[in-house]
């Protein structure tokens, strides 16, 4: 059996569609997000994005923060980012990113970053 032999399941009424909308892409071609710098608060006392800091959380949860900027936060690769990969990943998905979309600098997907961080629940 090959993938071509699998039956086509309609999206309507599919219990996965409502629960995991990021699995069902509107396009077969992944988006490659442009390279961006990580957004930092103006009163920041440290040189990296800390998702535990209140001023950084404002940026993280702001709908105006782009997917490119969120990927830039992931690229900083400090323990504070690694330990909050689930929160950052959910913010990326909320902005319409598909699991196959890629960071323009590293060519990594959200799943690549998540696996690299050793996130809980990833086998």
SESEKOL-53657 format. One record per residue: x, y, z of N, C-alpha, C in turn. Coordinates in steps of 0.02 Angstrom, whole numbers, plus 50000, padded with zeros to 5 digits. Example, Ala and Ser with C-alpha at 12.3 -4.5 7.8 and 13.67 -1.06 7.14 Angstrom:
2
506604971650390506154977550390506604983550390 506424988850354506844994750357506455000250394 
END
This chain:
123
500424994250000500005000050000500445006250000 500285011049959500635017449957500165022949978 500425028949984500005034550004499445035949954 499585034249891499075035149839498485030449849 498595024849883498065019949894497605021749953 497805026749992497405028550050496775032150027 496215030950060495595034450041495635041750060 495285045850022495245052950038494715053950091 494915056950147494445058250200494205065350194 493555066350196493305073250191493495077150254 493665083550245493835087750302493215089250344 492645089950311492035091450346491845085350389 491745086650452491565081250498492165077450525 492765079250502493375075950526493535078650595 493555074450647493675076950715494365080050723 494845078350680495515081350685495535088550660 495095090050612495115096650581494995102250631 494495101550673494355106650722494865106950778 495135101150795495595100750851496305102650832 496515100750772497195102050748497175105350679 496945111650675496875114750609497545115850574 498105115950610498755117150579498985111150540 498675105250548498855099350510498625099950438 498065103350428497755103850363497945110450331 498425110250287498685116250256498225118650200 498185125250193497805128050138498215127750074 498855126750081499305126650024499775120650029 499965117849972500435112349973501155114749978 501265121249968501925124049970502045127450037 502555125350074502695128650138502915135950128 502745139950176502955146950176503645147350208 504085151350179504735152750210504705159950235 504725160750301504645167350330505305171250325 505245177650313505825181950304506245182250368 506865184150360507325184750416507165191250453 507135190750518506965196450559507385196250622 507455201850655507795202150719507285200650775 507535197950829507095196550886506885203150918 506245203950930506015210150962506225210151036 506435215851060506645216451129506305222551160 506125222151224505845227951258506355233651262 506115239751260506575245451262506945246151329 506625243851382506935244351449507265237851471 507475233851423507755227251436508445227751468 508545223951522509185223951557509635218051535 509395213851491509775208051469509805207951393 510235203751365510365203851293509985198451255 509535194951288509145189751255508415190351274 507985187151236507275187251249507115182251303 506805184551357506625180151412505865179751418 505555174251396504825173651399504535173951469 504955173551521504715174151589504665181351613 504965185951577504965193051594504305196251570 504005200351611503355203351595503375207651532 503905211551522503945215751462504045211551399 504405205851406504475201351349503825197751334 503445196151386502795192951376502315197451338 502345203951350501925208651313502065208151238 502705207651221502895206951150502675200151124 502785194951162502625188151141501885187251126 501455190051168500735189051161500405194451119 500785199351096500515204651054500385201750984 499765202050960499615199350893499995202850837 500275208750850500665212250799501375209450791 501595205350840502245202150834502195196850779 502615197350730502565193150670502865186150683 502695181550639502975174850641503735175150632 503965179550587504685180350576505035182450641 504725186950678505025189150741505005183550793 504485179550793504445173950840504965168650823 505075167350759505615162850739506295165650762 506385172250759507005175350782507105174250856 506565174350894506615172850966506855165650975 506575161050936506785154050941507525153250925 507775157150877508485156550857508965158750911 508735162550960509195164651014509455158751054 509055153651058509245147151087509575147651155 509265151251200509475151551270508995147151311 509205144951370508775140451410508065143251422 508015149851431507355152751443506885151651384 507155151951324506755150751263506605143351257 507095139151267507005131851261506465129451309 506465132051371505995129751421505285132351408 505215137251365504555139951348504375138951275 504665133851245504555132551174503815131251159 503455128351206502745127051195502345133551190 502505138351231502145144751230502305148551165 502945148851148503145152251086502855148751025 502885142051025502605138150970501865139350961 501495139551016500775140851011500635147750984 501045152651001500955159350974501095159450898 501575155550877501715155050805501125151850769 500855146650797500275143250766499665147850765 499565151750818498995156450821499015161450764 499605162850739499675167850685499615164650616 499405158350614499265155150550499835151250520 500365150450556500935146550531500735139150527 500945135850475500835128750467501445125050492 501375118850512501945115050539502505114150488 502355114850424502865114050372503175120750350 502935126350377503225132850360503905133350393 504345137350363505055137450384505305144350402 505805144250447506175150250465506645151850407 506645157950383507045159850325507795159450336 508035159950397508755159750409509015152650418 508665148650457508905141850473508595136450430 508045138050396507655133150357507345127750401 507275129250466506975124550513506235126050520 505835120750530505125121550544505025122150620 504415123650639504255123850710504375117050742 504235111750707504345105050733505095103850744 505515106250698506245105650708506465109050773 506235115150783506415118750844506175115150906 505565112650903505265109250960505665102850977 505815099050927506205092850939506905094550965 507205099650936507875101550957507885103751031 507335106651053507315109051123507195103351172 506995097451146506845091951191506195093051228 505715096251194505075097951226504715091851250 504365092651306503975087151335503415085251287 503285078851281502745076551239502955075151168 503575076551150503825075151083504215068651087 503995063751050504325057251052504735056150989 
END
